[in-house]
Amino acid sequence: MTTELAVRVEDKLFYNRYLVDAGRAHIKVRPHTVPSPALLTLLKVCPARCYELNDSGQVEVTVDGCVECGTCRVIGEPGGDIEWSYPRGGYGVLFKFG
């Protein structure tokens, strides 16, 4: 009989490192007064939980810890809610286990 250990996504993300490119975020949320449905979806689907609702009811992004999975590109970029580009060479996520 084998026993499987349940591993949470958060536990795996802990092993990754992120080299911050200060002042040059690769994801930006465009200014808005009321979050669109796409932005509200990003609060729930971002695996690294980079999106948060601030005290003013607007969605903000913190790119530190972003795993560059592309989820926000699929959900937020087509509607014009975010600006997304690759981090500059040498910056961004550094995966420890492939």
Backbone as CSV, one residue per row, in Angstrom:
resi,resn,N_x,N_y,N_z,CA_x,CA_y,CA_z,C_x,C_y,C_z
1,MET,0.838,-1.178,0.000,0.000,0.000,0.000,0.885,1.243,0.000
2,THR,0.586,2.157,-0.896,1.360,3.395,-0.941,0.560,4.515,-0.313
3,THR,1.263,5.382,0.322,0.604,6.556,0.892,1.067,7.771,0.109
4,GLU,0.136,8.552,-0.330,0.455,9.762,-1.082,0.347,10.958,-0.161
5,LEU,1.330,11.803,-0.271,1.296,13.046,0.494,0.656,14.117,-0.371
6,ALA,-0.316,14.761,0.148,-0.962,15.857,-0.584,-0.052,17.075,-0.537
7,VAL,0.242,17.598,-1.703,1.086,18.784,-1.792,0.244,19.904,-2.373
8,ARG,0.208,21.008,-1.669,-0.557,22.165,-2.114,0.281,22.987,-3.090
9,VAL,-0.408,23.708,-3.965,0.270,24.574,-4.920,1.146,25.581,-4.174
10,GLU,0.631,26.135,-3.093,1.380,27.128,-2.321,2.702,26.561,-1.808
11,ASP,2.691,25.269,-1.442,3.919,24.644,-0.957,4.960,24.553,-2.067
12,LYS,4.532,24.242,-3.267,5.464,24.159,-4.394,5.959,25.548,-4.802
13,LEU,5.063,26.527,-4.794,5.460,27.881,-5.170,6.501,28.455,-4.216
14,PHE,6.510,27.975,-2.992,7.459,28.462,-1.993,8.904,28.244,-2.446
15,TYR,9.152,27.178,-3.209,10.514,26.855,-3.626,11.016,27.715,-4.778
16,ASN,10.114,28.359,-5.502,10.523,29.236,-6.590,11.084,30.534,-6.026
17,ARG,11.931,31.157,-6.794,12.466,32.460,-6.414,12.118,33.444,-7.516
18,TYR,12.065,34.700,-7.161,11.690,35.730,-8.113,12.695,36.861,-8.025
19,LEU,13.300,37.166,-9.158,14.239,38.279,-9.210,13.471,39.504,-9.682
20,VAL,13.251,40.425,-8.774,12.425,41.609,-9.033,13.198,42.611,-9.887
21,ASP,12.555,43.081,-10.938,13.095,44.136,-11.779,12.462,45.443,-11.298
22,ALA,13.077,46.053,-10.314,12.508,47.227,-9.641,12.131,48.318,-10.641
23,GLY,10.878,48.760,-10.521,10.399,49.842,-11.360,9.962,49.429,-12.746
24,ARG,10.067,48.143,-13.100,9.684,47.689,-14.446,8.811,46.447,-14.349
25,ALA,7.626,46.607,-13.821,6.703,45.480,-13.682,6.295,44.976,-15.067
26,HIS,6.235,43.663,-15.238,5.853,43.105,-16.541,4.337,42.966,-16.699
27,ILE,3.594,43.205,-15.617,2.135,43.212,-15.665,1.650,44.501,-15.017
28,LYS,0.733,45.165,-15.685,0.141,46.378,-15.128,-1.375,46.299,-15.307
29,VAL,-2.110,46.664,-14.276,-3.563,46.754,-14.371,-3.882,48.164,-14.847
30,ARG,-4.665,48.251,-15.901,-5.032,49.566,-16.423,-5.968,50.268,-15.444
31,PRO,-5.908,51.584,-15.364,-6.768,52.332,-14.432,-8.241,52.022,-14.671
32,HIS,-8.970,51.878,-13.584,-10.399,51.594,-13.654,-11.070,52.116,-12.393
33,THR,-12.343,52.441,-12.505,-13.100,52.867,-11.328,-13.843,51.692,-10.721
34,VAL,-14.365,50.835,-11.594,-15.062,49.625,-11.159,-14.402,48.448,-11.863
35,PRO,-13.991,47.409,-11.124,-13.339,46.272,-11.769,-14.271,45.542,-12.743
36,SER,-13.719,45.169,-13.862,-14.481,44.397,-14.847,-14.630,42.961,-14.335
37,PRO,-15.528,42.197,-14.921,-15.649,40.788,-14.540,-14.329,40.018,-14.733
38,ALA,-13.572,40.381,-15.764,-12.287,39.715,-15.997,-11.308,39.982,-14.853
39,LEU,-11.239,41.222,-14.394,-10.343,41.547,-13.277,-10.776,40.826,-12.005
40,LEU,-12.062,40.757,-11.766,-12.553,40.046,-10.580,-12.245,38.553,-10.674
41,THR,-12.255,38.012,-11.880,-11.898,36.604,-12.085,-10.427,36.370,-11.749
42,LEU,-9.569,37.323,-12.101,-8.136,37.173,-11.817,-7.859,37.063,-10.321
43,LEU,-8.711,37.657,-9.495,-8.546,37.539,-8.045,-8.622,36.076,-7.608
44,LYS,-9.377,35.277,-8.352,-9.603,33.885,-7.964,-8.725,32.886,-8.701
45,VAL,-8.351,33.181,-9.944,-7.687,32.161,-10.755,-6.169,32.274,-10.830
46,CYS,-5.598,33.371,-10.428,-4.135,33.499,-10.466,-3.530,32.514,-9.471
47,PRO,-2.738,31.549,-9.956,-2.188,30.542,-9.041,-1.217,31.123,-8.014
48,ALA,-0.572,32.236,-8.354,0.377,32.853,-7.427,-0.281,33.917,-6.560
49,ARG,-1.560,34.150,-6.769,-2.337,35.143,-6.014,-1.714,36.536,-6.052
50,CYS,-1.372,36.939,-7.260,-0.741,38.249,-7.452,-1.745,39.397,-7.484
51,TYR,-3.022,39.077,-7.687,-4.057,40.109,-7.800,-4.817,40.235,-6.488
52,GLU,-5.052,41.488,-6.078,-5.781,41.762,-4.836,-6.707,42.945,-5.045
53,LEU,-7.741,42.993,-4.236,-8.662,44.120,-4.229,-8.189,45.090,-3.156
54,ASN,-7.963,46.351,-3.513,-7.495,47.317,-2.516,-8.673,47.929,-1.764
55,ASP,-8.383,48.824,-0.842,-9.419,49.446,-0.012,-10.397,50.301,-0.818
56,SER,-9.979,50.750,-2.001,-10.840,51.565,-2.858,-11.707,50.718,-3.782
57,GLY,-11.583,49.390,-3.684,-12.373,48.506,-4.533,-11.805,48.296,-5.914
58,GLN,-10.520,48.624,-6.088,-9.860,48.436,-7.373,-8.910,47.245,-7.295
59,VAL,-8.714,46.600,-8.430,-7.810,45.453,-8.495,-6.388,45.950,-8.719
60,GLU,-5.461,45.427,-7.913,-4.044,45.748,-8.037,-3.273,44.460,-8.265
61,VAL,-2.100,44.589,-8.876,-1.250,43.425,-9.097,0.106,43.658,-8.434
62,THR,0.624,42.610,-7.820,1.973,42.607,-7.271,2.715,41.501,-8.005
63,VAL,3.663,41.872,-8.842,4.300,40.875,-9.708,5.346,40.023,-8.998
64,ASP,5.745,40.407,-7.800,6.697,39.592,-7.049,6.043,38.245,-6.783
65,GLY,6.621,37.200,-7.270,6.062,35.873,-7.075,5.268,35.371,-8.261
66,CYS,5.111,36.178,-9.307,4.384,35.750,-10.508,5.132,34.571,-11.141
67,VAL,4.393,33.530,-11.505,5.016,32.348,-12.117,4.941,32.391,-13.644
68,GLU,4.489,33.514,-14.192,4.454,33.733,-15.633,3.715,32.613,-16.365
69,CYS,2.591,32.197,-15.809,1.821,31.091,-16.382,0.960,31.519,-17.559
70,GLY,0.635,32.806,-17.658,-0.157,33.312,-18.762,-1.650,33.372,-18.501
71,THR,-2.083,32.973,-17.317,-3.515,33.005,-17.008,-4.079,34.410,-17.173
72,CYS,-3.373,35.405,-16.685,-3.883,36.771,-16.773,-3.890,37.277,-18.214
73,ARG,-3.011,36.762,-19.056,-3.032,37.144,-20.470,-4.292,36.638,-21.139
74,VAL,-4.674,35.422,-20.801,-5.858,34.820,-21.407,-7.121,35.523,-20.933
75,ILE,-7.169,35.863,-19.645,-8.393,36.431,-19.071,-8.454,37.956,-19.181
76,GLY,-7.368,38.643,-18.891,-7.414,40.098,-18.770,-6.946,40.892,-19.963
77,GLU,-6.011,40.355,-20.730,-5.435,41.148,-21.811,-6.388,41.360,-22.996
78,PRO,-7.167,40.360,-23.432,-8.049,40.602,-24.579,-9.045,41.744,-24.373
79,GLY,-9.522,41.924,-23.154,-10.472,42.997,-22.869,-9.815,44.326,-22.573
80,GLY,-8.492,44.362,-22.549,-7.773,45.601,-22.298,-7.637,45.949,-20.832
81,ASP,-7.868,44.963,-19.946,-7.787,45.241,-18.511,-6.360,45.270,-17.975
82,ILE,-5.465,44.556,-18.638,-4.075,44.539,-18.181,-3.133,44.750,-19.356
83,GLU,-1.930,45.172,-19.029,-0.826,45.236,-19.990,0.167,44.181,-19.543
84,TRP,0.542,43.288,-20.438,1.417,42.182,-20.088,2.569,42.119,-21.071
85,SER,3.775,41.919,-20.545,4.950,41.693,-21.387,5.870,40.751,-20.635
86,TYR,6.806,40.162,-21.344,7.760,39.289,-20.668,8.689,40.135,-19.803
87,PRO,9.145,39.602,-18.669,10.149,40.324,-17.898,11.443,40.441,-18.712
88,ARG,12.223,41.447,-18.414,13.527,41.577,-19.080,14.367,40.345,-18.792
89,GLY,15.291,40.065,-19.669,16.174,38.911,-19.518,16.861,38.891,-18.164
90,GLY,16.818,37.748,-17.501,17.458,37.600,-16.199,16.556,37.914,-15.023
91,TYR,15.385,38.485,-15.295,14.452,38.820,-14.225,13.231,37.912,-14.293
92,GLY,12.472,37.901,-13.235,11.238,37.125,-13.183,11.390,35.882,-12.336
93,VAL,10.587,34.874,-12.637,10.560,33.662,-11.835,11.786,32.798,-12.136
94,LEU,12.317,32.196,-11.081,13.429,31.260,-11.191,12.949,29.945,-10.606
95,PHE,12.590,29.013,-11.482,12.034,27.745,-11.017,13.135,26.858,-10.461
96,LYS,12.895,26.290,-9.304,13.875,25.418,-8.676,13.777,23.987,-9.199
97,PHE,12.551,23.525,-9.450,12.354,22.147,-9.887,11.815,22.086,-11.306
98,GLY,12.516,22.683,-12.258,12.128,22.597,-13.666,11.022,23.440,-13.949
